[in-house]
Amino acid sequence: QVQYVESGGGLVQPGGFLRLSCAASGFSFGEAIMTWHRQSPGEAREWVATMFPGGATFYTDSLKGRFTISRDDANGTLYLQMNRLKPEATAVYYCQEAGSPTWGQGTQVTVSP
């Protein structure tokens, strides 16, 4: 059974940072293309970042240079380092294997003074 358990969210001031984690199980994590997505209040879920098994990474343009996706294949864990956070980053953040029909519960990130 595929599962994603996101954690690490919270309340942070603008300009601050957070590191999100995602514990994934039920599939071959080391061979999977892994992604982060987010959903802001009243908005559709949007793609944030992707990391391929070989290490290649891709980001939505507005987040390049501030967000970093990484992975620990030995432990089946995906990370998202978020720096210089802005209020518009407020959202629930989700991880998943690219194209998976399954979603976790997400982790709430709130950026506010």
Residue frames as a rotation matrix with the C-alpha (Angstrom) as fourth column:
GLN 1
0.577 0.817 0.000 0.00
0.817 -0.577 0.000 0.00
0.000 0.000 -1.000 0.00
VAL 2
-0.283 -0.669 0.687 1.43
0.643 -0.664 -0.381 3.33
0.712 0.334 0.618 -1.09
GLN 3
0.669 0.454 -0.588 1.70
0.742 -0.454 0.493 5.87
-0.043 -0.766 -0.641 1.71
TYR 4
-0.238 -0.683 0.690 3.09
0.446 -0.709 -0.547 9.38
0.863 0.178 0.474 2.04
VAL 5
0.580 0.358 -0.732 3.50
0.814 -0.228 0.534 11.00
0.025 -0.905 -0.424 5.45
GLU 6
0.051 -0.509 0.859 4.47
0.391 -0.782 -0.486 14.65
0.919 0.360 0.159 5.25
SER 7
0.621 0.097 -0.777 5.82
0.778 -0.192 0.598 16.59
-0.091 -0.977 -0.195 8.23
GLY 8
-0.393 -0.907 -0.149 7.80
0.906 -0.410 0.104 19.65
-0.155 -0.094 0.983 9.18
GLY 9
-0.115 0.420 0.900 5.29
0.498 -0.760 0.418 22.38
0.859 0.497 -0.122 8.44
GLY 10
-0.129 0.115 -0.985 4.41
0.962 -0.224 -0.152 25.18
-0.239 -0.968 -0.082 10.82
LEU 11
0.914 0.403 0.054 4.11
0.407 -0.907 -0.112 28.91
0.004 0.124 -0.992 11.31
VAL 12
-0.126 -0.989 -0.081 7.10
0.937 -0.145 0.319 30.97
-0.327 -0.035 0.944 10.21
GLN 13
0.361 0.194 -0.912 7.71
0.096 -0.981 -0.171 34.67
-0.927 -0.026 -0.373 9.68
PRO 14
0.995 -0.050 0.087 8.41
0.078 -0.158 -0.984 36.08
0.063 0.986 -0.154 6.22
GLY 15
0.382 -0.924 0.003 12.07
-0.790 -0.329 -0.518 35.58
0.479 0.196 -0.856 5.36
GLY 16
0.097 -0.306 0.947 12.27
-0.813 0.525 0.252 32.48
-0.574 -0.794 -0.198 7.52
PHE 17
-0.436 -0.318 -0.842 12.86
-0.765 0.624 0.160 28.87
0.474 0.714 -0.516 6.58
LEU 18
0.380 0.503 0.776 11.41
-0.742 0.667 -0.069 25.40
-0.552 -0.550 0.626 7.02
ARG 19
-0.731 -0.523 -0.438 12.45
-0.676 0.642 0.361 21.90
0.092 0.560 -0.823 6.05
LEU 20
0.386 0.914 0.125 9.66
-0.905 0.401 -0.138 19.54
-0.176 -0.059 0.983 5.07
SER 21
-0.796 -0.560 0.231 10.00
-0.518 0.827 0.220 15.76
-0.314 0.055 -0.948 5.15
CYS 22
0.339 0.872 -0.353 8.01
-0.939 0.337 -0.069 13.04
0.059 0.355 0.933 3.46
ALA 23
-0.600 -0.436 0.671 8.24
-0.508 0.856 0.101 9.42
-0.618 -0.280 -0.735 4.51
ALA 24
0.145 0.617 -0.773 7.16
-0.986 0.153 -0.063 7.31
0.079 0.772 0.631 1.57
SER 25
-0.652 -0.318 0.688 6.46
-0.428 0.904 0.013 3.59
-0.626 -0.286 -0.725 1.47
GLY 26
0.252 0.811 0.528 4.77
-0.044 0.554 -0.831 0.89
-0.967 0.186 0.175 -0.57
PHE 27
0.997 -0.025 0.078 6.79
0.079 0.072 -0.994 1.30
0.019 0.997 0.073 -3.76
SER 28
0.294 -0.954 0.059 10.40
0.956 0.294 -0.004 1.35
-0.014 0.058 0.998 -4.97
PHE 29
0.815 0.102 -0.570 11.35
0.251 -0.949 0.189 4.78
-0.522 -0.297 -0.800 -3.70
GLY 30
-0.064 -0.973 -0.220 14.89
0.056 -0.223 0.973 4.69
-0.996 0.050 0.068 -5.07
GLU 31
-0.708 -0.143 0.692 13.57
0.651 0.246 0.718 4.20
-0.273 0.959 -0.081 -8.60
ALA 32
0.245 0.965 0.088 10.80
0.953 -0.223 -0.205 6.74
-0.178 0.134 -0.975 -8.34
ILE 33
-0.589 -0.210 0.780 10.50
0.401 -0.914 0.057 10.25
0.702 0.346 0.623 -9.73
MET 34
-0.186 0.470 -0.863 9.43
0.977 -0.008 -0.215 12.18
-0.108 -0.882 -0.458 -6.64
THR 35
-0.361 0.182 0.915 7.55
0.394 -0.859 0.327 15.44
0.846 0.478 0.238 -6.50
TRP 36
-0.685 0.293 -0.667 6.33
0.557 -0.380 -0.738 18.13
-0.470 -0.877 0.097 -4.13
HIS 37
-0.333 0.672 0.662 3.07
0.533 -0.444 0.720 19.96
0.778 0.593 -0.210 -4.68
ARG 38
-0.901 0.121 -0.416 1.15
0.327 -0.441 -0.836 22.55
-0.285 -0.889 0.358 -2.69
GLN 39
-0.179 0.903 0.391 -2.38
0.744 -0.136 0.654 23.85
0.644 0.408 -0.647 -2.38
SER 40
-0.991 -0.122 0.058 -3.09
0.070 -0.830 -0.553 27.34
0.115 -0.544 0.831 -1.17
PRO 41
-0.471 0.870 -0.144 -6.48
0.357 0.039 -0.933 28.31
-0.807 -0.491 -0.329 0.27
GLY 42
0.412 0.798 -0.441 -9.03
-0.142 -0.422 -0.895 28.62
-0.900 0.431 -0.060 -2.52
GLU 43
0.070 -0.490 -0.869 -6.56
-0.974 -0.223 0.047 27.55
-0.217 0.843 -0.493 -5.17
ALA 44
0.905 0.150 -0.398 -5.91
-0.291 0.901 -0.321 24.40
0.311 0.407 0.859 -7.17
ARG 45
0.642 -0.731 0.231 -3.05
0.192 0.445 0.875 22.14
-0.742 -0.517 0.426 -6.18
GLU 46
0.860 -0.399 -0.318 0.15
-0.480 -0.420 -0.770 23.16
0.173 0.815 -0.552 -7.99
TRP 47
0.691 -0.691 -0.211 3.45
0.630 0.719 -0.294 21.52
0.355 0.071 0.932 -8.73
VAL 48
0.894 -0.442 -0.076 6.47
-0.286 -0.692 0.664 22.75
-0.346 -0.571 -0.744 -6.75
ALA 49
-0.016 -0.982 -0.188 9.46
-0.981 -0.021 0.193 20.54
-0.193 0.187 -0.963 -7.54
THR 50
0.961 0.224 -0.163 10.60
-0.261 0.929 -0.263 17.21
0.093 0.296 0.951 -8.96
MET 51
0.001 -0.984 0.180 13.63
-0.921 0.069 0.384 15.05
-0.390 -0.166 -0.906 -8.31
PHE 52
0.620 0.120 -0.775 14.67
-0.579 0.736 -0.349 12.15
0.529 0.666 0.526 -10.54
PRO 53
0.969 -0.246 -0.019 16.43
0.205 0.762 0.614 9.05
-0.136 -0.599 0.789 -9.22
GLY 54
0.311 -0.914 0.261 19.68
0.856 0.151 -0.494 10.17
0.412 0.377 0.830 -10.84
GLY 55
-0.288 -0.416 -0.862 19.58
0.843 -0.537 -0.023 13.46
-0.454 -0.734 0.506 -8.97
ALA 56
-0.787 0.041 0.615 18.24
0.388 -0.743 0.545 15.88
0.479 0.668 0.570 -11.58
THR 57
-0.396 0.642 -0.657 15.94
0.715 -0.234 -0.659 18.49
-0.577 -0.730 -0.366 -10.05
PHE 58
-0.617 0.319 0.720 13.34
0.467 -0.587 0.661 20.86
0.634 0.744 0.213 -11.46
TYR 59
-0.607 0.376 -0.700 11.40
0.589 -0.379 -0.714 23.69
-0.533 -0.846 0.008 -9.82
THR 60
0.517 0.763 0.388 8.52
0.855 -0.475 -0.206 25.95
0.027 0.439 -0.898 -10.63
ASP 61
0.040 -0.645 0.763 10.07
0.613 -0.587 -0.529 29.21
0.789 0.488 0.372 -11.83
SER 62
0.501 0.252 0.828 8.95
-0.288 -0.854 0.434 31.38
0.816 -0.456 -0.355 -8.91
LEU 63
0.969 -0.062 0.239 10.73
-0.212 0.286 0.934 29.15
-0.127 -0.956 0.264 -6.38
LYS 64
0.596 -0.803 -0.014 14.09
0.575 0.439 -0.691 28.61
0.561 0.403 0.723 -8.06
GLY 65
-0.248 -0.841 0.481 16.96
0.073 -0.512 -0.856 29.56
0.966 -0.178 0.188 -5.80
ARG 66
-0.272 0.212 0.939 14.88
-0.890 -0.427 -0.161 29.49
0.367 -0.879 0.304 -2.62
PHE 67
0.644 0.522 0.559 13.54
-0.674 0.733 0.092 25.92
-0.362 -0.436 0.824 -2.46
THR 68
-0.418 -0.787 -0.454 15.68
-0.880 0.475 -0.013 22.76
0.225 0.394 -0.891 -2.66
ILE 69
0.773 0.634 0.016 14.36
-0.630 0.764 0.140 19.24
0.076 -0.118 0.990 -3.13
SER 70
-0.424 -0.896 -0.132 16.45
-0.851 0.444 -0.280 16.31
0.310 -0.006 -0.951 -1.95
ARG 71
0.672 0.675 -0.305 16.03
-0.574 0.735 0.362 12.64
0.469 -0.068 0.881 -1.13
ASP 72
-0.382 -0.687 0.618 17.38
-0.883 0.469 -0.026 9.87
-0.272 -0.556 -0.786 1.07
ASP 73
0.056 0.430 -0.901 16.83
-0.755 0.609 0.243 6.70
0.654 0.666 0.358 -0.91
ALA 74
-0.757 -0.417 -0.503 18.09
-0.029 0.791 -0.612 4.46
0.652 -0.449 -0.611 1.87
ASN 75
-0.892 0.409 -0.194 15.30
0.235 0.050 -0.971 5.66
-0.387 -0.911 -0.141 4.14
GLY 76
-0.386 0.788 0.479 12.60
0.884 0.167 0.437 6.38
0.264 0.593 -0.761 1.59
THR 77
0.222 0.417 -0.882 12.42
0.715 -0.685 -0.144 10.03
-0.663 -0.598 -0.450 2.55
LEU 78
-0.011 -0.111 0.994 11.95
0.826 -0.560 -0.053 13.13
0.563 0.821 0.098 0.43
TYR 79
-0.185 -0.134 -0.974 12.81
0.787 -0.614 -0.065 16.63
-0.589 -0.778 0.219 1.66
LEU 80
0.329 0.191 0.925 12.00
0.707 -0.700 -0.107 20.20
0.627 0.689 -0.365 0.72
GLN 81
-0.368 -0.512 -0.776 14.21
0.845 -0.532 -0.049 22.94
-0.387 -0.674 0.629 2.12
MET 82
0.413 0.597 0.688 12.36
0.776 -0.626 0.078 26.24
0.477 0.501 -0.722 1.89
ASN 83
-0.433 -0.658 -0.616 14.33
0.847 -0.531 -0.028 29.46
-0.309 -0.533 0.787 2.44
ARG 84
-0.973 0.019 -0.231 13.43
-0.057 -0.986 0.158 33.14
-0.224 0.167 0.960 2.37
LEU 85
-0.520 0.838 0.164 9.78
0.852 0.523 0.023 32.26
-0.066 0.152 -0.986 2.70
LYS 86
-0.928 0.327 0.178 7.12
-0.260 -0.912 0.317 34.66
0.266 0.248 0.931 1.49
PRO 87
-0.491 0.807 0.330 3.48
-0.547 0.009 -0.837 34.89
-0.678 -0.591 0.437 2.62
GLU 88
0.254 0.628 -0.736 2.33
-0.967 0.155 -0.201 33.48
-0.012 0.763 0.646 -0.73
ALA 89
-0.617 -0.502 -0.606 4.05
-0.476 0.851 -0.221 30.20
0.627 0.152 -0.764 0.20
THR 90
-0.565 0.499 0.657 1.25
-0.651 0.220 -0.726 29.58
-0.507 -0.838 0.201 2.70
ALA 91
0.105 0.538 -0.837 -0.26
-0.855 0.478 0.200 26.27
0.508 0.694 0.510 1.65
VAL 92
0.601 0.007 0.799 -0.60
-0.425 0.849 0.312 22.60
-0.676 -0.528 0.514 2.44
TYR 93
-0.076 -0.761 -0.645 2.41
-0.997 0.064 0.042 20.79
0.009 0.646 -0.763 0.99
TYR 94
0.770 0.393 0.504 2.22
-0.363 0.918 -0.162 17.26
-0.526 -0.058 0.849 -0.38
CYS 95
-0.454 -0.848 -0.275 4.73
-0.786 0.235 0.572 14.78
-0.420 0.475 -0.773 -1.76
GLN 96
0.635 0.581 0.509 4.10
-0.292 0.790 -0.539 11.89
-0.715 0.194 0.672 -4.13
GLU 97
-0.482 -0.631 0.609 5.65
0.391 0.467 0.793 9.70
-0.784 0.620 0.021 -6.75
ALA 98
-0.696 0.178 -0.695 5.05
-0.591 -0.691 0.416 11.41
-0.406 0.701 0.587 -10.09
GLY 99
-0.519 0.576 -0.631 1.72
-0.608 0.271 0.747 10.32
0.601 0.771 0.210 -11.52
SER 100
-0.926 0.176 -0.334 0.59
0.340 0.773 -0.536 8.42
0.164 -0.610 -0.775 -8.42
PRO 101
-0.119 0.951 0.287 -3.16
0.164 -0.266 0.950 8.52
0.979 0.160 -0.124 -7.71
THR 102
0.398 0.222 -0.890 -2.42
0.855 0.262 0.448 8.55
0.333 -0.939 -0.086 -3.98
TRP 103
0.017 -0.364 0.931 -1.93
-0.166 -0.919 -0.356 11.63
0.986 -0.149 -0.076 -1.80
GLY 104
-0.585 -0.240 -0.775 -0.91
0.715 0.298 -0.632 11.96
0.383 -0.924 -0.002 1.82
GLN 105
0.386 0.763 -0.519 -2.48
0.918 -0.375 0.130 14.26
-0.095 -0.526 -0.845 4.37
GLY 106
0.306 -0.363 0.880 0.00
0.391 -0.795 -0.464 17.02
0.868 0.486 -0.102 3.63
THR 107
-0.144 -0.375 -0.916 1.69
0.976 -0.208 -0.068 19.41
-0.165 -0.904 0.395 6.03
GLN 108
0.789 0.574 0.220 0.51
0.595 -0.802 -0.043 22.98
0.151 0.165 -0.975 6.62
VAL 109
-0.477 -0.874 -0.092 2.96
0.879 -0.476 -0.041 25.82
-0.008 -0.100 0.995 6.05
THR 110
0.731 0.679 0.067 1.87
0.672 -0.734 0.100 29.28
0.117 -0.028 -0.993 7.16
VAL 111
-0.466 -0.875 0.129 4.06
0.858 -0.483 -0.175 32.31
0.216 0.029 0.976 6.47
SER 112
0.537 0.716 0.447 2.88
0.462 -0.692 0.554 35.28
0.706 -0.091 -0.703 8.47
PRO 113
-0.295 -0.654 0.697 4.33
-0.270 -0.643 -0.717 38.08
0.917 -0.400 0.013 10.65
